[in-house]
Amino acid sequence: MSAQPTSIEIFDTTLRDGLQVEGVTATVDDKLRIAEQLDYLGVHFIEGGWPGANPKDIEFFERASRELTLSSSTFVAFGSTRRPRGRSDDDPTLRHLLDAQTSAVCIVAKSWDYHVTEALQTTLDEGEAMIADSVRFLTGEGRRVLVDMEHFFDGFKNNPEFAFRALEAAIVNGATHVVLCDTNGGSLPHEVESIVGQVRTHVGDDVTIGIHCHDDTGCAVANSMAAVRAGARHVQGTLNGLGERTGNANLTTIIPNLQLKQDYLCLPDGRMERLTVVSHRIAETLNRAVNPQAPYVGSSAFAHKAGLHVSAIKRARDAYEHVDPTSVGNGTRFVVSEMAGRATIQIKAEAIGIDLDGPAINQVIDDLKRLEHEGYQFEAADASLELLMRRATGWKQDFFRIESMRVITDEHADAPFSTEATVKVWVGDERHVHTAEGNGPVNAIDSALRRAVGKAYPQVGRVHLTDYKVRILDGGEATGAVTRVLLTATDGVSDWTTIGVSPNIIEASWRALEESIVYGLLRG
Amino acid sequence: MSAQPTSIEIFDTTLRDGLQVEGVTATVDDKLRIAEQLDYLGVHFIEGGWPGANPKDIEFFERASRELTLSSSTFVAFGSTRRPRGRSDDDPTLRHLLDAQTSAVCIVAKSWDYHVTEALQTTLDEGEAMIADSVRFLTGEGRRVLVDMEHFFDGFKNNPEFAFRALEAAIVNGATHVVLCDTNGGSLPHEVESIVGQVRTHVGDDVTIGIHCHDDTGCAVANSMAAVRAGARHVQGTLNGLGERTGNANLTTIIPNLQLKQDYLCLPDGRMERLTVVSHRIAETLNRAVNPQAPYVGSSAFAHKAGLHVSAIKRARDAYEHVDPTSVGNGTRFVVSEMAGRATIQIKAEAIGIDLDGPAINQVIDDLKRLEHEGYQFEAADASLELLMRRATGWKQDFFRIESMRVITDEHADAPFSTEATVKVWVGDERHVHTAEGNGPVNAIDSALRRAVGKAYPQVGRVHLTDYKVRILDGGEATGAVTRVLLTATDGVSDWTTIGVSPNIIEASWRALEESIVYGLLRG
């Protein structure tokens, strides 16, 4: 057990292949912020983009070299081999690659004979020459060259002889890595293990074997690990499994699988604990929620719901959790819901610091059942849950009382949309009336309520909304359906989330807003 | 190749383990509708619930036996072994199991010594007796008995001798299946394959070996398949990978992996094509979108975005898709986006039936870039994309012209929320003014606009909204962020989706609504 652990290089392609995911676009600023996060996590390589295909990527590499100082990672520019029947030294793709000024480059090469003859419409000899020439040219220019062997597994199954020729063309011309790509994502782990094993036997130690998988069979993680078992020492993938179709191999899962369960070394010391926060920051930058069910980093990954388990987990955590959640920067969570037993609610109340007696617990259980039936969900709305628990002990908020609220939105031909809200509240015997404009109804009622309450409680000036989520429940009835609103607010010290549910989106928002302000006042 | 394919039993636990997923609750009606879908798909077993833990599940089995006629599937009730130091014939859990009146039952048994001594606080002998007695009692009552061996893999690693005793207690007392559960979900494929192989050697052909995985290492699909390679012939999982924490093994992926890629037989003839529709119907019933990235059934599973590929895919589909999407009831999709090349837009326009010349294509590309930058996404909004393409050819809608719109929402202490909208439109020289109430602002402006336009175009009476989705983009600025609204409407013959984006949610909805009505009028 004192042997040095074997290192596995982590090659992140979130900024190139990951951005092929549907519904995501990223600015150069977004990409710079993501690169910082990847370096903070400590991956070996950051593939920053494809300067030949996307002019913005030239700007990215330029700004990255000026603005970022990486502590752990090396930037890689992506491109392809030269064109068929062309020359390397006047090839625009290779030229763009050099323009990116990275010390390492990754080029994609066709290793499935079918794609050479049909997609490129050229001969296998020329296909091989494209690889050989391009690698020789780039190494001649002082670059470290990685070669992504596109469609390698399908190619190997159809024509292993040509697949080997493609590998050799890269290796003999100085590529440091040959990366076997399951481009269509259709392979299964036993196939990957067998083929990588054959490649390993063939190429020996001359080159690092890499693996690049897609999740079309739901096996991208397992395929990557099967490749490592067979001798691959370089794994390509993306954070959160971003990528075209079903996504690339999810590094957020592979890294802890390899390092926590198999004693490989993927990240520098002390970095694994950053996995969850990096995963969430990258998701935020791309405005794309982390799947709550994501292994290791999802908000549900260590959440326990079934009443049966909660009391047992308290006794012996490692009998119910496959790894220590803190090892990846996540934590155990006990989820309160209709299905929750008394034990769960008790634990939650204790954590908040509320003393619930027997009748109060029954009241909470009854309230949860009724409200969840109406569409409420307290799993994310901790502040609303706390207020509900406090009310079960007989507490009522007496900070303010609302008399009325009105919000008007209108548009006249060619005039801009406008929205204004009027809120009338009582604080004790004093009546406060305020009207505010907003760039939408929730923004307007928020401003008006905050100002009306703020005369008596100036501390609400510190509170502001940071997130607003809307979910339409039972969309089948469309705008007649129920709307669930989650509002997150902060006072600069901590965040809290409240919930409102109503057929009327304004009412749902208003309920969540009122609770958000009350919670802020409770915190003082 | 003419040999009979080996059958793998598919045991669906969506209605029991699947409902442990956070944020989901299901009524008895929902569960009946899901059971119908599972039978329509053709799974072997439907685990309907846990009558001992949830009284609603008794009602489910009662109504299922009266209301449903299953063509392919067998219902299974779930429970546990008898209590420690109790008797089987007066055990409430076993009694509830019998009350469910199913021909087959599945009971969970502890096979990790640690859980017997620590969680149950009893001896290993008693742990073994609990299994033996319970199985004997249930088979004596005429039930077919499956035993879920809880924490089997962790148990086997810690104390294989007790794990084998637990198996034998079930087998010698007449269990037809022993199902090896990776309850904490921490196992990796090579471990599963090795341990299932050892079990298979030990128990021989006396019993069917089943596998039950959770996705905590992102390997639930691969683990299930590794078990099948080692001799398991029964796979438990859920549709869409629903389940606690990271979810159960996703049958929607495992079934096509086994049947389309490995020649096992999982579903009756002709059922595989139902996979996508069943996956989506079940998701709808639970009001939970199917992950667009889900293998085989996701809306992105066979979507092609990169401009590079689209023209090549047109030439040789099987070089770019790992299976034929129609084999699982899905289809190839070419995605139009900022990154789309001219070829993609050309293909899309042809599909819609619009003739775009060169300058019009350039106009479309420019419009897409500008609008996607503002937050528009045309991937789901086909009707808005069509209108955009038509406008690029010089077309303008002349059905109606909007003069003004106003919507007012207000609340007075203790009076119900109310919303009314007033819309003024011109159709030719005629001015139409209409006011309508609604249960929310979108509902009110929809009613008012429809009535105002409907005087001149009675056909809009056939059109109504069926879905309304709201997404807040860049939630970091909260209610000051941009809102993206997608509206789906139908005229009873087909559906169409339009999009609106604005900082003001009412304006975004209003834009989508206007396009929705225009598109409906275009259809005639």
HADDOCK unambig.tbl for C-alpha pairs under 7 A between the chains (distance, minus, plus):
assign (segid A and resid 20 and name CA) (segid B and resid 305 and name CA) 6.93 0.50 0.50
assign (segid A and resid 20 and name CA) (segid B and resid 306 and name CA) 6.98 0.50 0.50
assign (segid A and resid 23 and name CA) (segid B and resid 377 and name CA) 6.88 0.50 0.50
assign (segid A and resid 119 and name CA) (segid B and resid 312 and name CA) 6.32 0.50 0.50
assign (segid A and resid 184 and name CA) (segid B and resid 320 and name CA) 5.88 0.50 0.50
assign (segid A and resid 184 and name CA) (segid B and resid 321 and name CA) 5.95 0.50 0.50
assign (segid A and resid 184 and name CA) (segid B and resid 322 and name CA) 5.63 0.50 0.50
assign (segid A and resid 185 and name CA) (segid B and resid 322 and name CA) 6.67 0.50 0.50
assign (segid A and resid 186 and name CA) (segid B and resid 322 and name CA) 4.83 0.50 0.50
assign (segid A and resid 215 and name CA) (segid B and resid 295 and name CA) 6.97 0.50 0.50
assign (segid A and resid 216 and name CA) (segid B and resid 295 and name CA) 4.98 0.50 0.50
assign (segid A and resid 217 and name CA) (segid B and resid 253 and name CA) 6.57 0.50 0.50
assign (segid A and resid 217 and name CA) (segid B and resid 257 and name CA) 6.53 0.50 0.50
assign (segid A and resid 217 and name CA) (segid B and resid 295 and name CA) 5.94 0.50 0.50
assign (segid A and resid 218 and name CA) (segid B and resid 221 and name CA) 6.46 0.50 0.50
assign (segid A and resid 218 and name CA) (segid B and resid 253 and name CA) 6.48 0.50 0.50
assign (segid A and resid 218 and name CA) (segid B and resid 295 and name CA) 6.02 0.50 0.50
assign (segid A and resid 219 and name CA) (segid B and resid 219 and name CA) 6.85 0.50 0.50
assign (segid A and resid 219 and name CA) (segid B and resid 221 and name CA) 6.73 0.50 0.50
assign (segid A and resid 219 and name CA) (segid B and resid 222 and name CA) 5.87 0.50 0.50
assign (segid A and resid 221 and name CA) (segid B and resid 218 and name CA) 6.44 0.50 0.50
assign (segid A and resid 221 and name CA) (segid B and resid 219 and name CA) 6.73 0.50 0.50
assign (segid A and resid 222 and name CA) (segid B and resid 219 and name CA) 5.87 0.50 0.50
assign (segid A and resid 222 and name CA) (segid B and resid 222 and name CA) 6.24 0.50 0.50
assign (segid A and resid 245 and name CA) (segid B and resid 293 and name CA) 5.90 0.50 0.50
assign (segid A and resid 245 and name CA) (segid B and resid 300 and name CA) 4.75 0.50 0.50
assign (segid A and resid 245 and name CA) (segid B and resid 301 and name CA) 4.59 0.50 0.50
assign (segid A and resid 245 and name CA) (segid B and resid 302 and name CA) 5.99 0.50 0.50
assign (segid A and resid 245 and name CA) (segid B and resid 303 and name CA) 5.69 0.50 0.50
assign (segid A and resid 246 and name CA) (segid B and resid 293 and name CA) 4.07 0.50 0.50
assign (segid A and resid 246 and name CA) (segid B and resid 294 and name CA) 5.79 0.50 0.50
assign (segid A and resid 246 and name CA) (segid B and resid 295 and name CA) 5.72 0.50 0.50
assign (segid A and resid 246 and name CA) (segid B and resid 300 and name CA) 6.56 0.50 0.50
assign (segid A and resid 246 and name CA) (segid B and resid 301 and name CA) 5.31 0.50 0.50
assign (segid A and resid 247 and name CA) (segid B and resid 293 and name CA) 6.51 0.50 0.50
assign (segid A and resid 253 and name CA) (segid B and resid 217 and name CA) 6.55 0.50 0.50
assign (segid A and resid 253 and name CA) (segid B and resid 218 and name CA) 6.48 0.50 0.50
assign (segid A and resid 257 and name CA) (segid B and resid 217 and name CA) 6.53 0.50 0.50
assign (segid A and resid 287 and name CA) (segid B and resid 473 and name CA) 6.72 0.50 0.50
assign (segid A and resid 287 and name CA) (segid B and resid 474 and name CA) 6.01 0.50 0.50
assign (segid A and resid 293 and name CA) (segid B and resid 245 and name CA) 5.88 0.50 0.50
assign (segid A and resid 293 and name CA) (segid B and resid 246 and name CA) 4.08 0.50 0.50
assign (segid A and resid 293 and name CA) (segid B and resid 247 and name CA) 6.49 0.50 0.50
assign (segid A and resid 294 and name CA) (segid B and resid 246 and name CA) 5.79 0.50 0.50
assign (segid A and resid 295 and name CA) (segid B and resid 215 and name CA) 6.97 0.50 0.50
assign (segid A and resid 295 and name CA) (segid B and resid 216 and name CA) 4.97 0.50 0.50
assign (segid A and resid 295 and name CA) (segid B and resid 217 and name CA) 5.94 0.50 0.50
assign (segid A and resid 295 and name CA) (segid B and resid 218 and name CA) 6.04 0.50 0.50
assign (segid A and resid 295 and name CA) (segid B and resid 246 and name CA) 5.74 0.50 0.50
assign (segid A and resid 300 and name CA) (segid B and resid 245 and name CA) 4.74 0.50 0.50
assign (segid A and resid 300 and name CA) (segid B and resid 246 and name CA) 6.56 0.50 0.50
assign (segid A and resid 301 and name CA) (segid B and resid 245 and name CA) 4.57 0.50 0.50
assign (segid A and resid 301 and name CA) (segid B and resid 246 and name CA) 5.29 0.50 0.50
assign (segid A and resid 302 and name CA) (segid B and resid 245 and name CA) 5.98 0.50 0.50
assign (segid A and resid 303 and name CA) (segid B and resid 245 and name CA) 5.68 0.50 0.50
assign (segid A and resid 305 and name CA) (segid B and resid 20 and name CA) 6.86 0.50 0.50
assign (segid A and resid 306 and name CA) (segid B and resid 20 and name CA) 6.90 0.50 0.50
assign (segid A and resid 312 and name CA) (segid B and resid 119 and name CA) 6.32 0.50 0.50
assign (segid A and resid 320 and name CA) (segid B and resid 184 and name CA) 5.88 0.50 0.50
assign (segid A and resid 321 and name CA) (segid B and resid 184 and name CA) 5.93 0.50 0.50
assign (segid A and resid 322 and name CA) (segid B and resid 184 and name CA) 5.61 0.50 0.50
assign (segid A and resid 322 and name CA) (segid B and resid 185 and name CA) 6.68 0.50 0.50
assign (segid A and resid 322 and name CA) (segid B and resid 186 and name CA) 4.82 0.50 0.50
assign (segid A and resid 377 and name CA) (segid B and resid 23 and name CA) 6.76 0.50 0.50
assign (segid A and resid 402 and name CA) (segid B and resid 413 and name CA) 6.70 0.50 0.50
assign (segid A and resid 403 and name CA) (segid B and resid 412 and name CA) 5.93 0.50 0.50
assign (segid A and resid 403 and name CA) (segid B and resid 413 and name CA) 5.01 0.50 0.50
assign (segid A and resid 404 and name CA) (segid B and resid 411 and name CA) 5.38 0.50 0.50
assign (segid A and resid 404 and name CA) (segid B and resid 412 and name CA) 4.22 0.50 0.50
assign (segid A and resid 404 and name CA) (segid B and resid 413 and name CA) 5.77 0.50 0.50
assign (segid A and resid 405 and name CA) (segid B and resid 410 and name CA) 5.47 0.50 0.50
assign (segid A and resid 405 and name CA) (segid B and resid 411 and name CA) 5.23 0.50 0.50
assign (segid A and resid 405 and name CA) (segid B and resid 412 and name CA) 6.59 0.50 0.50
assign (segid A and resid 406 and name CA) (segid B and resid 409 and name CA) 5.61 0.50 0.50
assign (segid A and resid 406 and name CA) (segid B and resid 410 and name CA) 4.04 0.50 0.50
assign (segid A and resid 406 and name CA) (segid B and resid 411 and name CA) 6.35 0.50 0.50
assign (segid A and resid 407 and name CA) (segid B and resid 408 and name CA) 5.72 0.50 0.50
assign (segid A and resid 407 and name CA) (segid B and resid 409 and name CA) 5.27 0.50 0.50
assign (segid A and resid 407 and name CA) (segid B and resid 410 and name CA) 6.26 0.50 0.50
assign (segid A and resid 408 and name CA) (segid B and resid 407 and name CA) 5.71 0.50 0.50
assign (segid A and resid 408 and name CA) (segid B and resid 408 and name CA) 4.41 0.50 0.50
assign (segid A and resid 408 and name CA) (segid B and resid 409 and name CA) 6.48 0.50 0.50
assign (segid A and resid 409 and name CA) (segid B and resid 406 and name CA) 5.61 0.50 0.50
assign (segid A and resid 409 and name CA) (segid B and resid 407 and name CA) 5.28 0.50 0.50
assign (segid A and resid 409 and name CA) (segid B and resid 408 and name CA) 6.50 0.50 0.50
assign (segid A and resid 410 and name CA) (segid B and resid 405 and name CA) 5.44 0.50 0.50
assign (segid A and resid 410 and name CA) (segid B and resid 406 and name CA) 4.02 0.50 0.50
assign (segid A and resid 410 and name CA) (segid B and resid 407 and name CA) 6.25 0.50 0.50
assign (segid A and resid 411 and name CA) (segid B and resid 404 and name CA) 5.38 0.50 0.50
assign (segid A and resid 411 and name CA) (segid B and resid 405 and name CA) 5.21 0.50 0.50
assign (segid A and resid 411 and name CA) (segid B and resid 406 and name CA) 6.35 0.50 0.50
assign (segid A and resid 412 and name CA) (segid B and resid 403 and name CA) 5.94 0.50 0.50
assign (segid A and resid 412 and name CA) (segid B and resid 404 and name CA) 4.21 0.50 0.50
assign (segid A and resid 412 and name CA) (segid B and resid 405 and name CA) 6.57 0.50 0.50
assign (segid A and resid 413 and name CA) (segid B and resid 402 and name CA) 6.67 0.50 0.50
assign (segid A and resid 413 and name CA) (segid B and resid 403 and name CA) 5.00 0.50 0.50
assign (segid A and resid 413 and name CA) (segid B and resid 404 and name CA) 5.77 0.50 0.50
assign (segid A and resid 417 and name CA) (segid B and resid 507 and name CA) 6.99 0.50 0.50
assign (segid A and resid 439 and name CA) (segid B and resid 480 and name CA) 6.69 0.50 0.50
assign (segid A and resid 439 and name CA) (segid B and resid 503 and name CA) 6.11 0.50 0.50
assign (segid A and resid 439 and name CA) (segid B and resid 504 and name CA) 5.44 0.50 0.50
assign (segid A and resid 440 and name CA) (segid B and resid 503 and name CA) 6.51 0.50 0.50
assign (segid A and resid 440 and name CA) (segid B and resid 504 and name CA) 4.00 0.50 0.50
assign (segid A and resid 440 and name CA) (segid B and resid 505 and name CA) 6.03 0.50 0.50
assign (segid A and resid 442 and name CA) (segid B and resid 479 and name CA) 6.30 0.50 0.50
assign (segid A and resid 443 and name CA) (segid B and resid 479 and name CA) 5.33 0.50 0.50
assign (segid A and resid 443 and name CA) (segid B and resid 480 and name CA) 6.56 0.50 0.50
assign (segid A and resid 465 and name CA) (segid B and resid 478 and name CA) 5.85 0.50 0.50
assign (segid A and resid 466 and name CA) (segid B and resid 475 and name CA) 6.95 0.50 0.50
assign (segid A and resid 466 and name CA) (segid B and resid 476 and name CA) 5.48 0.50 0.50
assign (segid A and resid 466 and name CA) (segid B and resid 477 and name CA) 5.85 0.50 0.50
assign (segid A and resid 466 and name CA) (segid B and resid 478 and name CA) 4.76 0.50 0.50
assign (segid A and resid 467 and name CA) (segid B and resid 475 and name CA) 4.94 0.50 0.50
assign (segid A and resid 467 and name CA) (segid B and resid 476 and name CA) 5.76 0.50 0.50
assign (segid A and resid 467 and name CA) (segid B and resid 477 and name CA) 6.79 0.50 0.50
assign (segid A and resid 467 and name CA) (segid B and resid 478 and name CA) 4.18 0.50 0.50
assign (segid A and resid 468 and name CA) (segid B and resid 475 and name CA) 6.24 0.50 0.50
assign (segid A and resid 468 and name CA) (segid B and resid 478 and name CA) 5.17 0.50 0.50
assign (segid A and resid 468 and name CA) (segid B and resid 479 and name CA) 6.14 0.50 0.50
assign (segid A and resid 469 and name CA) (segid B and resid 472 and name CA) 6.41 0.50 0.50
assign (segid A and resid 470 and name CA) (segid B and resid 470 and name CA) 6.13 0.50 0.50
assign (segid A and resid 470 and name CA) (segid B and resid 471 and name CA) 6.77 0.50 0.50
assign (segid A and resid 471 and name CA) (segid B and resid 470 and name CA) 6.79 0.50 0.50
assign (segid A and resid 472 and name CA) (segid B and resid 469 and name CA) 6.41 0.50 0.50
assign (segid A and resid 473 and name CA) (segid B and resid 287 and name CA) 6.86 0.50 0.50
assign (segid A and resid 474 and name CA) (segid B and resid 287 and name CA) 6.31 0.50 0.50
assign (segid A and resid 475 and name CA) (segid B and resid 466 and name CA) 6.99 0.50 0.50
assign (segid A and resid 475 and name CA) (segid B and resid 467 and name CA) 4.99 0.50 0.50
assign (segid A and resid 475 and name CA) (segid B and resid 468 and name CA) 6.27 0.50 0.50
assign (segid A and resid 476 and name CA) (segid B and resid 466 and name CA) 5.53 0.50 0.50
assign (segid A and resid 476 and name CA) (segid B and resid 467 and name CA) 5.80 0.50 0.50
assign (segid A and resid 477 and name CA) (segid B and resid 466 and name CA) 5.88 0.50 0.50
assign (segid A and resid 477 and name CA) (segid B and resid 467 and name CA) 6.81 0.50 0.50
assign (segid A and resid 478 and name CA) (segid B and resid 465 and name CA) 5.88 0.50 0.50
assign (segid A and resid 478 and name CA) (segid B and resid 466 and name CA) 4.77 0.50 0.50
assign (segid A and resid 478 and name CA) (segid B and resid 467 and name CA) 4.18 0.50 0.50
assign (segid A and resid 478 and name CA) (segid B and resid 468 and name CA) 5.17 0.50 0.50
assign (segid A and resid 479 and name CA) (segid B and resid 442 and name CA) 6.34 0.50 0.50
assign (segid A and resid 479 and name CA) (segid B and resid 443 and name CA) 5.35 0.50 0.50
assign (segid A and resid 479 and name CA) (segid B and resid 468 and name CA) 6.14 0.50 0.50
assign (segid A and resid 480 and name CA) (segid B and resid 439 and name CA) 6.67 0.50 0.50
assign (segid A and resid 480 and name CA) (segid B and resid 443 and name CA) 6.59 0.50 0.50
assign (segid A and resid 503 and name CA) (segid B and resid 439 and name CA) 6.19 0.50 0.50
assign (segid A and resid 503 and name CA) (segid B and resid 440 and name CA) 6.58 0.50 0.50
assign (segid A and resid 504 and name CA) (segid B and resid 439 and name CA) 5.50 0.50 0.50
assign (segid A and resid 504 and name CA) (segid B and resid 440 and name CA) 4.07 0.50 0.50
assign (segid A and resid 505 and name CA) (segid B and resid 440 and name CA) 6.10 0.50 0.50
